[in-house]
Amino acid sequence: MESPEETIVSDGQVVWTYTKELQQVTKQKVHAGQKFNFLSFLKDVQAKYQAELAGAEKVQSAECKKVWLTPRDKGTDFEKLTLWVDGKSYLIRKMELQDLPGNRTLFWFTEIKINPGLPKSRFEFKPPGKIELIDLTESFDLITSNACF
């Protein structure tokens, strides 16, 4: 996932989070059984969220249904989620996330390709020059293997 501020890359074993402004990358292991998925919070939508159809809008020349999702349980990471779902392909074209303090983050999904057969190298992080590395893979091993309870 790439944005003007951040790049996140995962090969299923490690997640790299590069923050451009800080010129810093964090490397973390993916825990056993955990999968990295940008939209993982959309799992079990009907059970977790109250959905409301909020009309229709064109997004990237596609006719989309606008859907508001509100978490059924309080204490989640966001207050409200708005999705613009393509009426033909059912792909999410746009998403707006409103967090608890009221900040809004807007995501546009463009040039969507389904199962394009990407090369393995797309899931490897290549640092853009000199950056600070915060490697949490080894500290995690030390913490879990030397933990005393």
TAPE-V160536 format. One record per run of one state. SS is the DSSP state (H for helix, E for strand, - for the rest). FROM is the first residue (numbers start at 0). TO is the last residue. Records with the same first field share a line. If there is no record, write none. Layout:
SS->FROM-TO, FROM-TO
//
This chain:
-->0-0, 2-4, 10-12, 19-22, 29-38, 42-43, 59-60, 71-78, 86-90, 98-102, 108-118, 123-130, 145-148
E->1-1, 5-9, 13-18, 23-28, 48-58, 61-70, 79-85, 91-97, 103-107, 131-134
H->39-41, 44-47, 119-122, 135-144
//
